[in-house]
Amino acid sequence: MAVAIAVTRERRDGETRCAVTPESVKKLIALGATVAIEAGTGAGSSIPDADYAAAGAIVAKDIKAVLAGADVLLKVRGPTAQETSALKPGAVVVALLDAYRDKETVTALSGAGVTAFAMEFVPRITRAQVMDALSSQANLAGYRAVIEAAWAFGKGFPMMMTAAGTVAPAKVFVMGAGVAGLQAVATARRLGAVVTATDVRPASKEQVESLGAKFVAVEDEEFKAAETAAGYAKPMSAEYQAKQAELTASHIVKQDIVITTALIPGRPAPRLVTAAHVASMKPGSVLVDLAIDNGGNVEGAKAGEVVTTANGVQIVGWTNMAGRIAADASALYARNLAAFAGLLIRDGALAVDLEDEILKAAAVTHGGAVVHEGVRG
């Protein structure tokens, strides 16, 4: 029998993305699967049910009918208790599980005997690039952060020379030059801003400068060794943080817009911008905190809100920034999932090989146990 893949509506607050698109439905069917989709799954991404049906999916209004007999459940966010309880033991769940923080969902999946894979744990190796959901979503989040900043900012981004005088370009400072940060740099540059960026990883300097922005950092010996083998930033010493904070303070005061993107896997987001930094900025300035889902980089930021400070600075704390550009975010994520599904389905049958380096790295629960060391610990 064909592998039964199920896709349900996202039920987590504020989630507009979906796990499959008509394009990816065709790819999943080509693997030898059937695809059952709950009605309304694509509504947040402007995808009608009829488009899924035309691609070959079975569309049902009853969630139990969608999940009945499902071998694989594809999600954007982790499944709810209702969804997990409806799955048969041995079923496979693939989603952005937020496994370090959402222990309740991980425990439920383990208790249900489900094999769960977290897309955030897909290793950053060449073979897995097409499955790298963190990068695909961060790329769009970085773009959208600049658009949100431009919307909140009461001035233009580019320099404009008019008969009535010259409009000065906006000064944009991007903190964290990973995927999201680099896209923010590129987008702000395309809009005509004067852009600077910082990061603790030495490799990021060349990347920032290649986009036409200026790199700002304390470049000492600790800085030169501040990157893990996987390409993530290492936690920095208190001494380095103090030096970087001094440089940051003198730079932020001159900026119109600050976009923060710094995340450390498995840990709360580092505090990059203090209340004193915010108080030093000019009225009308804007900060966009892309790390708000993990606690935030900016002191005073509030998840899901735009805070206006006493000195007239706006702190944008929208959660799920990629979800604010849902159609493209869903399209990219669905391709990530379709590629990942290709590792699970062989010759039209479900074949989960936990010795595969990608599946092994992404596995969170299996056989009634939590198998990911970082999550289990």
Secondary structure, 3 states (H helix, E strand, C coil): CCEEEEECCCCCCCCCCCCCCHHHHHHHHHCCEEEEEECCCCHHHCCCHHHHHHCCCEEECCHHHHHCCCCEEEEEECCCHHHHHCCCCCCEEEEECCCCCCHHHHHHHHHCCCEEEEHHHCCCCHHHHHHCHHHHHHHHHHHHHHHHHHHHCCCCCCCEEECCEEECCCEEEEECCCHHHHHHHHHHHHCCCEEEEECCCCHHHHHHHHCCCEECCCCCHHHHCCECCCCCECCCCHHHHHHHHHHHHHHHCCCCEEEECCCCCCCCCCCCECHHHHHHCCCCCEEEECCHHHCCCECCCCCCCEEECCCCCEEECCCCHHHHHHHHHHHHHHHHHHHHHHHHEECCEECCCCCCHHHHHHEEEECCEECCHHHHC
